[in-house]
Amino acid sequence: MPMHSPDDRQGNQTARRVMRAEFRARPLLVLVFLCAVTAALPLHAQEPPLDASEQIWANLILARPMSQKLYLEYDFEGAYETSDDDPFKSLFGTGMVEYYPKRWLDLTGELVTGFSRLNAEEDSFEVSMRLGTRFHLGNNVFWSWLPKKSRPEILSKKRYSAGVLLRLEHRNFWYSTDRPSVADLRFRGRIEFKLALNKPNLGTDGVWYLMTDLEGFMPVGNDETAERFATKGRTRFGIGYRRSYKWRFEILAQRDKARETLEEPKDVEAYMIDLRVKWFF
C-alpha cells in the first residue's frame, strides 16, 4: 500500500479546500454575471437617437502594483468632441486602489475629479466616489518576474481573462452658471474580456491582445443631473500591445448610448476613439 508523506497529505487537503471554495463561488459568479447583463440591457424601448457625437479620448495611466494584494493607479483622461461647432471638452483625473482578498475577487475604490466644458455658456465640475467589486470568471495567478525587476501583477494563468465588475458611484456636480449643484447615485455593471493573440498568456512581454466589454448604467433614484452625455449603455472593442512590463498601449473603439439632460432631454449616440498609454513603475 503506497505511503503518503505529511507534505503530500497537506497538499491534497489544500487542493480540496481550494476546489470547495471555487465550487461555492460559482453560484455567486453566475448571479453577478446575470446582474451585469441585466444592467447592460435597456429598460424599455427608446426612440431613435436625435443626435450623434464623435469624440477623441486620450488616457495616460500611471500604475503601481504595491504587492500581491494591493494595486494603485492614477488615470489622466482628456476628451474632445470633433463633430460639433460648439464642442464638448473634458479633463479628468481618477485615482484608484484595488485590493485582492482572493484570486477570483477584487475590491475597488475610486476618486474622480474633473472639469467639462458643456457648451460656450456653461462648464461643470465633478467630484465622484466609486466603490465596487470584480469577480473573475476563472483562476488568476500573480506574476513577478524578479530577473526583470518587475513588481507583482495579478493576471490570468490562461490565454484569456474574463470578469464582471460591479460599481456604485456617488457623483457631485457644480456649474459655472446659476444652475444649482446636484448629486446623484448610479449603479454600473460591466462584463469584460481579454484574449492574448500571439503569446500563451497576457503577462508575456510582446503580447498583442484583444479586449472588449459591455457596461450598463442605472441611476438609483429620480434625480437627473444636467449633463451633455449621461451614459446609459456602453460597448467597447479594441486591441492592446504590451511592449514591456513598464509600457502598454491600447486603442479602443467605443459607442455610448447616452442622454443629454442640460435643457430638453433627448437621446444621443456618442462614438469615441480612445488612445491609452499605461506606464507601470
N, C-alpha and C positions, 0 to 999 in steps of 0.2 A: 504494500500500500504506500503511495507516494507521501512523503512528508513535506509539509509547508513550513517555511521559516516564519517567524513573527513579522518580518517585513512584508512577506507575501500576503499574510492574513490581513495586515493593516492596509496594504494597498487595495486588496479586494473589498474591504469594508468601506474605504474611501470612495472607490468606484461605485459601489452600490448606493452610498449616500448621495453622490452627485447625480446618478440616474434617477433616484427617487425625487430629488429636488427639481430636476428638469421635468419629470412627469407631472409633478404638482403644478409647475409653472405653465404647462401647455394650455389648460383651460383659460387661465388668465390672459395669456397671449392671444388666444382666439377671441376673447371678449374685447380686449382693447383694439384688436385689429378690426373687428366689426364696428366698434365705436368710431374709429377713424374713418372707415368707409362711409358710415352714415353721416358724419360731419362733412365729408367732402361732397356729398350729393346735394343738389339743390332741394330746398324745402318745398317749393312749388314752382309751377311753370312760370317763366319770365317772358316778357315781351322782347322782341328783337332789340339788340343794343341800339341806342340812339346816336352813339358817337364811338370813336375809336381813338386810341392814343398809341404812339410809337415812342419808345424811350431807349436810352442807353444808360446802363448802370456800370459802375466800377467799384470793386472792393479790394482793399488791402487788409489782409487778416494776419495779425500777429499772434502766434500760438506758442504756448509754453507748457508742455507736459511736466508737471512737478514730480509725479511719482506714478506708480501703477494704480493709484486710487484717485488722483487729483489732476485736473487739466484746466488751464487758464487760457483765455482768448480775448483779443480786442479787435473789433471789426470796424474799419473806417469805410463808409459807403456813401457814394455820390450818385445822384440820378439827374438826368436831363431829358426833357421831352423835346423831340425833334419834329413833331408833326403839327405844332400849334404856333400861331403867330405870337401868342402870349404864353410862352412855355412854362410848364411846371418844373421846378427845380427843388432838390432836397440834398441835405448833407446830414448824415447821422453817424453816431458812434455807439457801438454796442459792446459792453463788457460782459463776458460770460464765464461762469465757473461750472465745471462738471465734476461730479463725484461718482465713483464706480463701486457700489457696495457688492455687486455680483457681476459675473461675466456676462449675464444676459440683461442687466439692468443698469441704466444711467439715471442720475438725478441732476437736473439742470436748473440754473438760476441766471437771469439776465437783467441788466440795467441798460435802458435805451435812452439816449438823449439826442435831440435833433431839431433841425430847422427846415421848414418847407416854404417855398415861395408859391403860394396858391394861385395868385394872379397879380396883375400890376398894382392892385389896391390893397392886397391883404397877404400877410405872412402868418405862419403858425409855428409854435414852439411846442415840443413834445417831450415829456419825461414818462417813461413807462417801466414797469417791472413785470417780468415773466418768471413763472415757476412751472417746471414740467418734469416729465419722466419719459425715458426712451426704453422700449422693450425690443431687444434684439431677437429676431426670428432665426436662431441658430447660435452656435457657440462662438465666443470671441476669445482671443489669446492676447497676451501682452508681448509686444516685440521690443527688444532692447539690444541694438547692435553695438555692443561695447567697443569692438575694434574701431568703429567709425565714430565713436564718442557721441552717439545719438542718445536721446533720452527715451524713456519708455513710452510706448503708444499702445492703445487698445485697438486692435484690428481683427477682422475675420481671419480664421485659420484656413478658410476656403477661398476660392476664386471670386466669390461674391459676398456681399453683405446685404441684409435686409432688416428693416426695423419699423416700428411705429412710435412716433413722437407725439405726445400729448402735452399741451401747454395751456395755462391760464394766465392772461395778461391784464394788468390794470393800467389803463392809459390816461394821461392827463394832458390837456391841450390849453394853450394860451394863444391869443390872437393879437395882431398889431392894430386892429380896428377896435371899435367899441363893442364887438361881439363878446359876450360873457365867456369866461373859461368854463370848461366842461371836462368831465371824467367819465369813463365807461369801463366795462368789464367784458372781456371777449375770450371765448374758448377756441383753440386751434388744434386740429388733428391732422397729422401728416403720415403718409406711407412713403418710405424711401428705400431706394435700391441702388447698389453699385455693382459693377461687373468688370473684373480685370480682363483685358483683351490679349495681352502678349506675355504675361507672366503668371506664375502659379498662384500668386496671392496679391493683395492690394498693398502689402508692405514692402515690396521689392522696388529698389531704385530703377528708373527707366520704364515703369509700368504705364501703359495707357489704359484708361478705364472709362466706361460709360456710366452715367448717373442719371437718375430720374426720380421724381417724386410727385405726389398728388396731395394737396392740402386744402382743407375746408376751414372756413372762419365762421363762427357762430356767436353773435352778440348775446350777452347774458343781461337781460333787462330790456327796457324800452327806450333808453336814452340813445339818441342818434347824434353823433358828433359831426361837426362841419368839416368835411374832407373833400379833396379832389378825387381821391381814389380809395374808397373804403372797400377793401378787398373782401370778397365772399368766397371765391374759389381760385385756386392757383395750380397750374401744371407747369413742370419744368423738365427739360431734357438737355443733356449736354455731354461733353467729353472733357476728361482731365488728363494731365500728364504729371507724374512725379519724377522730376529731374533728379532730385536727391532728397535726403531727409530734410534738408533745410528749405528747399524751394519746391512748390507745387503750383500748377497753373490750370485754370478751368475756364471754359466758355459755356454759357448756358443760354438756351432759348426759353423764354418764359411767357406764358399767357395768363393774365389775370381777368377774371370776371368780377367786375367792380361796380361801384355805385357812387355817383357824385352827389354830395349832400350839402354843398355850400348854399345854394339857393333852392331851385326847384329840383327835387331828387330825380335822377334818371340813371338808367343802367348804361354802363360803358364796357368796352373791352380794351385792355391795355396789352401791348406786345413789347417785350423787352429783350435786349441782348445784354447779358451780364458778363463782364470780364473780371475774373477773380485771380488774385495772386495771394498765395499763402506762404508766410515766412515763419518757419519753426526755428526756435533758438533756445 
